[in-house]
Amino acid sequence: MAALFIFTIGMQLRPILHKIAHWETWDWRIKYVPIVPIWVWNCFRARSWWFFTPSNPKLEFGGFEGVTKLSIYEHLPPATYPKTVGVKANIPFSELEQTVSETFQYPFAVKPDVGRMGFMFRIISNAAQLRLYHEAMLVNYVVQEFVTYPLEVSVFYYRFPNEAKGTITGFVRKEFLDVVGDGTSTLYELMTACPKLRFRLPEMRAKHADRLHFVLQNGERICMSNALNLSRGCSLKSLDQEIDARLVSIFDEISSYSDTLYYGRYDIKCASIEDLKQGKNFSILEYNGCGAEPHHVYGNGNTLFEACRILARHWNILYQISKEHRKRGVRYYRFNQGWKTMRNCRKYFHELKKIDANFPEF
């Protein structure tokens, strides 16, 4: 009896101990505590709580939060991003179905026009799924061509306003979170055995409710989330050794197209790293502005101290870029203006997260 009790306590403690030992899994508000003084110092130097807003001057709030995907695509060179159509949440389904049939073929991607952390990103394979998604969505979203290139990467890039050449500080490859069958275990049993899924079991049960008791064949893989976001469990692998002058040149050209993308992260699908460096066979899924996290803090085996040092350096670069744009006449957001934006975004993403948590994965 004592042995069973100890075993049970041990099983309950395992996920807790795993989370303590892996800082990458901590809530971002905890991870960022050590470098809050850096952020406050930059606010003080700029005499503005919103020192970052001039960084990407033509993006709302500098691209920190609340900017639409459709507005960002306007600043990218044509043909560098997937074919995309905006959808109003309240339009009749018959109207949506007609628009989709004229423009896309199944499967295609859908995601909120203002998104975060992969919430409500799905791959739609038929009209029934599209109807289900449309009826669940309370916010505007986009329908987007499904990009089939096999490799997804993130590139963190910045450029000072008075310089023609920029810098790539991080380059990582993204890998899906999936489980692999052994021929005897159910999907739910495999989920409970996966360290990355133990912290998200209620969410995963809701998303995969119709197949929890399926027994996966030996070697069979099931993707737990089509969103290749760190917050959705994807893995990041460093590609820093691939950063060279050719890669930087490609992003200098892309970022200079509308003279507004100076600091942020590109999420891209491509046929290969070599093709990306040649400027062919790639598609920019998203550009995340000054609120983007440098993904390479996670992909290089960094300690929390090393990650904080990288983040602090990026915040200081963000301050310098914003300062240069301020000298050129780009204004900081007023306090009330920025506060209202942040408050509205908090409410918006809270609701979006609730919808996503109970919506099936397909």
Sequence and secondary structure as in RCSB ss.txt:
>XXXX:A:sequence
MAALFIFTIGMQLRPILHKIAHWETWDWRIKYVPIVPIWVWNCFRARSWWFFTPSNPKLEFGGFEGVTKLSIYEH
LPPATYPKTVGVKANIPFSELEQTVSETFQYPFAVKPDVGRMGFMFRIISNAAQLRLYHEAMLVNYVVQEFVTYP
LEVSVFYYRFPNEAKGTITGFVRKEFLDVVGDGTSTLYELMTACPKLRFRLPEMRAKHADRLHFVLQNGERICMS
NALNLSRGCSLKSLDQEIDARLVSIFDEISSYSDTLYYGRYDIKCASIEDLKQGKNFSILEYNGCGAEPHHVYGN
GNTLFEACRILARHWNILYQISKEHRKRGVRYYRFNQGWKTMRNCRKYFHELKKIDANFPEF
>XXXX:A:secstr
 HHHHHHHHHHHHHHHHHHHH GGGS HHHHTGGGHHHHHHHHHHHTSTTTTTTSSTTSGGGGSSS  HHHHHTT
S TTSS  EEEE TTS HHHHHHHHHHH  SSEEEEESS  TTTT EEE SHHHHHHHHHH  S EEEEE    S
EEEEEEEE  TT S  EEEEEEEEE  EEE  SS BHHHHHHH HHHHTTHHHHHHHTGGGTT B  TT EEES 
S   GGGT EEEE GGG  HHHHHHHHHHHTTTT   EEEEEEEES HHHHHTT SEEEEEEE TT   GGGTTT
   HHHHHHHHHHHHHHHHHHHHHHHHTT     HHHHHHHHHHHHHHHHHHHHHHHTS   
